[in-house]
Amino acid sequence: MFDNLSDKLQRVFKNLRGEGKLTTANMDEALREIRVALLEADVHFKVVKQFIEQVKEKAMGEEVLTALSPGQQVVKIVRDELTKMLGGHQSRLRFANEPPTVILIVGLQGSGKTTSAAKLARVLGKEGSKPELVSVDVYRPAARHQLSILAKTVGAPIYEGTPEETKPLELARSARRDAMQTGRDVLLVDTAGRQHIDEQLMGELRELKDALHPTEILFVADAMTGQDAVRSADEFHKQLGITGVILTKMDGDARGGAALSIRTITGQPLKYVGVGEKPDALEAFYPDRVASRILGMGDVLSLIDKVQETIDQKTAEQMQEKLLGDDFTLEDFREQIKQIRKLGSLGGLLDMMPQIGPLKELKNAKIDESEVGRVVAIIDSMTPYERRNHMIINGSRRRRIAKGSGTSVQDVNNLLKQYGQARKMMKSFVGQAGLLSKKMGKMKIPGFGGLPGF
């Protein structure tokens, strides 16, 4: 996500920090490079023009020009303007005073509406709401069947309708009535899409809007389509009045032009981004965190949120005690690997880490996801006694373990070496973290009792 833009902007700032003094000439050169980087990232030209003007106005002020570190000041200005471009602050869903809250999910065919509706139901359920799903796509039976399957996957009820209910409005009204009777406080309405915007589609959506009075109308767009997604969102807003956007396939979009343009062009916030196919791959959109990631500052807050949501607090504390007590076995090492895998791909986790200062080489790290599976297979091929007492694993045991896991003796040797290094590193890390936590009022970050393999 934003990889290409991030690399180019970081090169610009590196050159700028190398200047002894900030001048009009080198600032103009930096702004030209930033403009090109944004345009190559497929950001809308009007958005780029506005962004450059605002950065230049603030960067050429007397306070910046005379600062001790003008390059750092410019980085801060760019970060602030990126945050502003992306919406300024997180835009949360609004809920009706009287349940059920109705949320219309709209968009073109193939944008990921149905999948996003199910993912959103999961998010709302985890936040304490009781959502219900309904598909009013009467033109494609496969779409309704798909939502039914996804509803079971995320554990949300779905209103299937009766054979007599053949019109979108009939289905939607019956679903709202069902939600009220069953105590459901949110109704997610997955609407029909088209290959392109047409009057029939818009007329149908306006009819649903007038009858259901939705609190939110969320437009779902495929990030991979770039400015086409922005144009579609703008057209839907003009005709329907959308209240927010969900961008899907953000994990596959290295440019990020749609995300950077959509707020400025439509005036409506980006509320969620889809970052994968799994049911949990829908994340709230935080403009300030994304701006930091683009500039290589990482997104540690989102990483902490993911850890707190995924990692069991009690298990993490037990693992930390084992590390401090020098009782961290290969069984614990395997368990930690499994915990880390729950957080998503290792490449995705590294993207959230700051890529400046001592961690700047992280962006060049080559992550082999299959290696994680091999490590687990090797440990699984050991006996319980070997996992608890790694020092007894001699040459013959290593050959047996390699054969049982379908790997080589060298792979087994490498694993034992990594395990030993991890024990030393994490014991040192936990010790330093303990001192830091005392200084910060014993603040704890659950889940980082021992990160294996790093």
N, C-alpha and C positions, 0 to 999 in steps of 0.2 A: 504494500500500500504506500503510494507516494515515493517509491524508491528512487526513480529517476530524478524527480524534482528535488528530493532531499540531497542527493549526491551533488547536484549542480549548485544548490544554494550554499552548501557547506564549503565548496571550493571558492565561491565568491567571498564568503566571510573570512576564509583563511587568507586570501589575498589582501583583503581589506585590513585585517589585523596586522599584516606584515608592513603596512604603511606607517611611517613614523608620524605622519600628521594627516588628518582628514582634510582634503581640499575639494573644491568644487569639481575639479577635473577627475580625481579618482572616485569621487562619489557618483558622478555622472556615468563613469565607466561601470561601476558596480550596479547601478540601476539599470543600465542597458542589458547587462548580463542577467539580472533578475527578471527583466521583462521577457527576454528570449526564453529563459527557463520556464516561466509561467505559460507562455504561448505554446511551447513544445509539450507542456503537460496538458494541453488541450483546455486551458482555462479560457473562458469567453473573453474576447478582445476588449469589451466594455469594462469588464471586471478588472482586467489587467491595467487598463488605462487609469481607472479610478484608484487602484491600489498603488501604482507607481507615484501618482500625484500626491497622495496622502503621505507616503513614506518620505518622498523628497521634501515636502513641506516641513515635516518634523525633523528629518535628519540634518537639514541645512540650517537649523536654528543655532543661535550663538551658544546655547548651553551644551549642545553636542560637539560643535566644532572646537570648543575650548576644554572639553573634558579630558581627563587623564587617559582614558581608554575609549576614544571615540568609536573604534570598531565594535566594541562590546555594546556601546550605546545604540548603534545602528541595528545590531542583532536584536536588541530588546524592542526597538521600534518595529522592525519587521515582524517579530513574534506577535506584538500587540495588534498590528494591522491584519495579520493572518487570522488571529483569533476573532477580530471584528468581522472580517470577510466571511468567516465560517459561522457566524451567528452570535458571537460574544459569550454566550453562556448556554448551558444545557437547557433544552426546551422539553419539559416533561409533558406527559399526556394530561389533558384536562378531563375531569369526570363530572357527570351531571349531578345536580342536587338531589334528584329523585332517580333511583335506579329503575331499569338498567341503563347504563351509559351505552349509547350506540356509537360504534366506530365503523365507518365505511372504508373498506380497502379497495382502492381504485387503481387503474393503470392499464397499459396496453398488454395484449396477449404475449406471453413468454417473458414477462418482466420479473416473475417470481411472486406474484400476488398471493396465490394459494399457499405456498410454502411460508411466506412471510406472515400470513394470517395465523397459521398454526404456531409458528415460532413466537409471535406476539402473545398468543394465548398462554404459552408456557411461561413467558416472562411475567405476565400479569398474575398468573397463578402463584409463582414463587414470591411475588410481592404482596400476596395476601388477598388478591381479588378472586372472584369466582366467575371466570369467563365462560361463555358459550359461543360456539361457532355455527355459522350457517352459510351455505353457498347458494347464491341466487343466480348462478350461471345455468340457465335453462337450455342453453344452446349446445353445451358440451357436457354430456353425461359423465365423461371421463374426469372432468374437473371436479364435479361433486363427489365422485368416488375417491379421487385423490385426497380431497379434504377430509373425507370420512376416515381414510387410512391414517392420515397425519394426525387427526384429532385423537385417535387411539394411542398413537405414539407419544404424544405430549400429555396424555391423560386429561383431555378436556372434552366435555360433552358436546355433541353436535345435533342440531335439529335437522332431521332428514327430510321432513315434509311428507305429504300424502300424495297419492297419484293424481288427485284432483287439483293440487296446487301446481299449476303449470306456468304461472307468471311470477316474475321477480318480486313484485310488490306483495303478492299474496304470501309467498314464502317468507319474506322479511317480516311482515306483520304477524304471521303465525309464530315465527321464531321469537319475536319480542314478547308476545303473549306467553309463550312457553318459558322464557327466561324469567318473567315476572312470577309465574306460578311455581317455578322450581327454586326460586331464591337466588338466581344468577344475577350478578350486579353489572356485568359487562357483556354486550352482544357484539361480536365481531362479524361483520357482513362482508363476505368475499364476493365481489361483483364480477360480472362478465367483462372480458377484455375483447379487443379487436386488434387486427394487424395494424390499423391506423385509426386516427380520430375521425369519427363520423357523427352526423347529427342524430342518428338512431341511438348510438351509444350514449351521447350526452343527454338526450331526451330521457332515456331510461334512468340515468344517474340523477338527473334533476328531479324526477318523479320520486325516487327513493329518498332523496334529501328532503323534499317537501313533506313527505309522509312520516319519516322517521325522526326528523330533527336531530341528526347526529351531532354529538359533541366534537368529534374529530372526523375529518375526511383526509385519510392518509394516501398520498400518491406513491406507488411503488415503481421504482425505475431501476433499470439494469445499468450499473456504473460503467460496464464495459462499452456501452454505446456512447459514452462521452457527451458531447453537446446535443446529440439527438435526445438524450434523456432530459437535459435542461429545457430544450424547446418544448417537449411533450409536457413536462411539469408546468411550464409557463402557460401553455394553452389550456390545460386542465384547470389551472387556477383562474384564468380569465373567464372560463365558462361555468365553472362549478364552485370555485372558492375553496380550494384545499387549505388545510390547516397545518400540514407538515408532510415530510417526505421520508420514505424508507429507501435507501440505496442498497441494492443487492449486489453480490459478487465483488465486493470491495477488496476481498483478499486476492483477486486476480487482476486488479486494476493498478498497474505500476505508475500510471500518470496522475490520476486523481482529479482531472479537470472538472468532472461533474460535481464532485463534492465541494470544490472550491468556488464554483460558479452559482450553484443553485439558490443559495440564500439571497445573493445580490440580485439575480435576475427575477426570481419569483417573489421575493419578499417574505417567503415562508421558510421555517426552520427545517433543517435536517434532524430528524428525531432518532432514527435508528439506522444501523448499517448491518447488512448481512455479510458475514466473514467466513462462510463455509456452508456445507450442505447439511450438517448435523442439526438436530432440533434445538440445540443450545447455541447455535452460531448466529445469534442476533444480539448486538450490543447497543447500548445507549450511546448517543453521539455527544462527545464533550469537545467543543471547539478549542478550548485552551489546551487540552491534552493532545489533540491532533496537531495543533500548531507546534507544540514542543517536539512531537515526533518528526514532523517535517524538517525541523531545524536540527535534528540529531540529538535532542535533549532527552529522548526517551519518553516513556509514559508509565512511570513507576506506579502512579496512583491506580491506573487501570489494572496493572499487574497485581497490585495488592488486593483490589476488589475481586479479581479472578481467583486469587489464592484463598481469600476468606470465604468465597462462595463454594469453592471446590474441596478444599482440604479440611479434614476433620480436625477441630481444635485440640481435642483430647489426644488424638494420635500424634499430632505435631509436638505437643508438650512431652509426651512419652519419648519420642524420638530425640528430642533435645536433651532430656535427662540421660539417655543412653550415650549420647555423644560426650557429654560432660563427664560421665562415669567410665569412659573408655570401654563401653560395652556395645559398640555399634557393629553388629555382625553382618555377614553377607545376606542373611535373611532380611535384616533391616534395610540393607542396601537395595535389595530387590523391591521391597515395599515402597521405598522412597522413589524409585524409578517409576513404579506403577502410579504413584500419587502425582508425579510430575506429568506423566502422559495424560492424566485426566484434564490437565490445564490446556491441552491442545498441542500443536506441533512445536518442536523446539525452536524452529526458525521463527515462528510467530512470537514466542516468548522473548527471543533475543531482540526482535524488532522493538520490544517495549523497553529494553534497557538503554540507558544513555550511551551514545556513540561518540562521546567526546572525552577528553582527558584520558585517564588510565584505561577506559573501556572502549576507546576509539577503534580498536582492532576487531571488535565484535562483529561489525558489519561485513568483515571479510571472512568470518568463520564459515566453514563448509559443514553443514549439518547433514549427516547421513541418518535418516530416521530408521532405516533398517538395522543400523548398528544397535539401537536400543533393544530391538527384538532379539538380536543375537545374545546380548548380555543377559537378558531374562532367561533365554533358553539354556545358556551355560550354567547359570545358578540353579535352574530347575533340575539339571542333570546331576547335581551334587547330592550327596546324602544329607539328611538333617544334621548329622554330626559334623560333616565337612563344612556346612554353611555356618555352623556355630563356632568352628575351630579351624579357621583358614590356614593356620600354620602347619597342619598335618597333611596338607595337599602336596604330596610328593610327585615325582615323575610318573609313576605308574597310575596314580589317581588322576593326574592331569590327562594322560592318554585316554583313560576310560571316560572321563567327563567330555573330552573333545569328541570322541566317537558317539557318545550318547546324545550330544547336542547338535551333531552334524557340522561341527566347526573344526578348527585345527588346534594343536597344542599351543601354537603361538597366540591364537585368540584367547585361550584360557590364561596364558601368561600375562597378556596385556590386560585382561580383566582384573586379575589379582593385583597387578601393578596400579591400575586406576583406582581400585578399591582402597589400597593402602594410601595413595595420595589423597583421596577424598576424605579418608579418616583424619589425616593430619590437617588438611586445609579446613575442613568443617569444624574441627575442634577449636582451631585458632579463630575461625570466623565467629563461632558461637560465643567464645570467650570475649572477643572484642564487642560483639553485639550486647553481651550481658553488661559490660561496663557502660556502653552507650545508653542502654535502656535505664540504668540507674540514674544517669545524668538527665535523662528525659522523662523522669517520673515513671520509670518501669513500663514504658510503652512497648507492647509486643506486636510483632507481625506474624500471625500464625502461618504455619506451613513451610517456614524456612529453617526448620530445625536441622536439616541436612540435605543440601541439594547434591545428589550424586552425579558423578560424571562430568563435572565442570572443574 
